[in-house]
Amino acid sequence: ISESISQIGLISPVVIDKNNILLCGYHRYLAYQKLGLDKIPSIVKDVDKSVSELVEVDENLKRNELNHIETADHILKREELLKELGMLYERGDNQNNMSDEKLTIADIADSIGLSKRSYQKRKQISKLNPEVKDLLIETEWADCFEELVKLSTEEDDIQRLVCDLLITGKCKTWKMAFFKAK
């Protein structure tokens, strides 16, 4: 990014909120620092905290550099923020009188390039035990989509045991870790 900026300039400014908190463009910001530049073109969004968080979550989701655990957590956080902002249809809402003001799960999935089913499976991963997520998130196991979905449906003790077997190297495959854990 630094090389690109030095050759052709900044194509897209970073986005900050009214409190100068960076919402989008962290890598561009780091590139500017690396080049020794102390000012970076910015767009200032005068929005409340929930909208600021939503902008940041959307940027990360659409960048597609997240592993499956991070994607799941971002999907869940995005839904929470949309709900908080009154932009999400909830259970019990009359969807026969749908307006363009509220989003369905299908709308949300489509907005990040996923089918509704694929979106729901990714969201399922967010149900992993938090301790298991923390242990797996920085490993190669965090890129195993179907296995993470399956693990998220297991009880916490099974999740922890499968995780332990994988990260300690006692098992070399998910299949073997599930077999031994059960």
C-alpha positions in Angstrom: 0.0 0.0 0.0 2.9 2.4 0.8 4.4 1.8 -2.6 1.1 2.4 -4.3 0.5 5.6 -2.4 4.0 6.9 -3.1 3.6 6.1 -6.8 0.0 7.3 -7.6 -1.2 8.9 -4.4 -4.1 7.9 -2.1 -7.1 6.7 -4.1 -9.5 6.5 -1.2 -9.4 8.7 1.9 -9.7 7.2 5.4 -12.9 7.7 7.4 -13.0 9.1 10.9 -15.8 10.0 13.3 -16.3 13.4 14.9 -14.0 12.4 17.7 -11.1 11.6 15.3 -11.5 7.8 15.8 -10.5 5.9 12.7 -13.4 3.9 11.2 -12.0 2.8 7.9 -8.6 2.8 6.3 -6.3 1.4 9.0 -3.9 -0.1 6.5 -3.9 3.2 4.5 -3.2 5.1 7.7 -0.2 2.7 8.5 1.1 3.2 5.0 1.0 7.0 5.4 2.9 6.6 8.7 5.5 4.4 7.0 6.0 7.0 4.4 6.6 9.6 7.1 3.5 11.6 6.1 1.8 13.3 9.0 -1.5 14.3 7.3 -3.9 11.9 5.5 -7.0 12.9 3.5 -10.0 12.0 5.6 -13.8 11.9 5.5 -15.4 12.9 8.8 -18.6 11.1 9.6 -20.7 13.0 12.2 -22.6 10.0 13.5 -23.3 8.4 16.8 -21.3 5.5 18.3 -23.5 2.7 16.9 -23.3 4.0 13.4 -19.5 4.5 13.8 -19.2 0.9 14.9 -21.4 -0.3 12.0 -19.1 1.5 9.5 -16.1 -0.2 11.0 -17.7 -3.6 11.1 -18.9 -3.3 7.5 -15.5 -2.2 6.3 -13.9 -5.3 7.9 -16.6 -7.7 6.6 -16.4 -6.5 3.0 -12.6 -6.5 3.0 -12.7 -10.3 3.2 -9.5 -10.8 5.1 -11.1 -12.2 8.2 -11.0 -15.8 9.2 -14.3 -17.7 9.7 -14.4 -16.9 13.5 -13.8 -13.2 12.9 -16.4 -13.1 10.2 -18.9 -14.8 12.4 -18.3 -12.3 15.2 -18.5 -9.4 12.8 -21.8 -10.7 11.4 -23.3 -11.0 14.9 -22.0 -7.5 15.8 -23.5 -6.0 12.6 -26.9 -7.5 13.4 -26.8 -6.2 16.9 -25.9 -2.7 15.7 -28.6 -2.8 13.0 -31.1 -3.9 15.6 -30.0 -1.1 18.0 -30.5 1.4 15.2 -34.0 0.1 14.4 -32.9 -1.0 10.9 -33.5 -4.8 11.3 -36.7 -6.7 11.0 -37.2 -8.7 14.2 -39.2 -11.8 15.1 -42.8 -10.6 15.5 -42.5 -7.7 13.0 -45.1 -7.9 10.2 -43.0 -8.5 7.1 -46.1 -8.4 4.9 -46.0 -4.6 5.4 -42.3 -4.4 4.7 -40.8 -1.0 4.0 -37.4 -0.1 2.6 -36.4 1.2 6.0 -35.8 -2.2 7.7 -33.6 -5.0 6.5 -34.3 -8.8 6.5 -31.6 -11.4 7.1 -31.7 -12.1 3.3 -31.0 -8.4 2.7 -28.1 -8.3 5.1 -26.6 -11.5 3.6 -27.0 -10.1 0.1 -25.3 -6.9 1.1 -22.1 -8.8 1.9 -22.3 -11.1 -1.0 -23.7 -14.2 0.6 -26.8 -16.3 0.3 -29.1 -16.4 3.3 -28.1 -20.0 4.1 -24.4 -19.3 3.8 -24.8 -16.2 6.0 -26.7 -18.2 8.7 -24.0 -20.9 8.7 -21.3 -18.2 9.1 -23.3 -16.7 11.9 -23.6 -20.1 13.6 -19.8 -20.1 14.2 -20.3 -17.1 16.5 -21.9 -19.5 19.0 -18.6 -21.2 19.7 -17.5 -21.0 23.3 -15.6 -17.7 23.8 -12.6 -19.6 25.2 -12.5 -21.9 22.2 -12.7 -19.0 19.9 -9.8 -17.3 21.6 -7.7 -20.4 21.3 -8.5 -21.2 17.7 -8.7 -17.7 16.2 -4.9 -17.3 15.4 -4.5 -20.9 14.2 -4.9 -22.7 10.9 -8.0 -24.3 12.4 -9.9 -20.9 12.2 -10.0 -21.4 8.4 -11.9 -24.7 8.5 -15.5 -23.5 7.8 -17.6 -26.7 7.9 -15.8 -28.0 10.9 -16.2 -24.8 12.9 -20.0 -24.9 12.1 -20.1 -28.4 13.4 -18.1 -27.6 16.5 -20.4 -24.7 17.3 -23.3 -27.1 17.7 -21.5 -29.1 20.3 -21.7 -28.7 24.1 -19.0 -26.5 25.7 -17.1 -29.4 27.1 -16.8 -31.1 23.8 -15.8 -27.9 22.1 -13.0 -27.4 24.6 -11.8 -30.9 24.2 -11.8 -30.8 20.4 -10.0 -27.5 20.6 -7.4 -28.9 23.0 -6.8 -32.0 20.9 -6.2 -29.8 17.8 -4.0 -27.0 19.2 -1.8 -29.4 21.2 -1.2 -31.5 18.1 -2.7 -34.7 19.8 -4.9 -34.9 16.8 -4.0 -33.8 13.3 -7.5 -33.7 11.8 -10.9 -32.4 12.9 -12.4 -35.8 12.3 -10.0 -37.5 14.7 -10.4 -34.7 17.3 -14.2 -35.1 17.2 -13.9 -38.9 17.4 -11.6 -38.7 20.4 -13.6 -36.0 22.2 -16.9 -37.9 22.0 
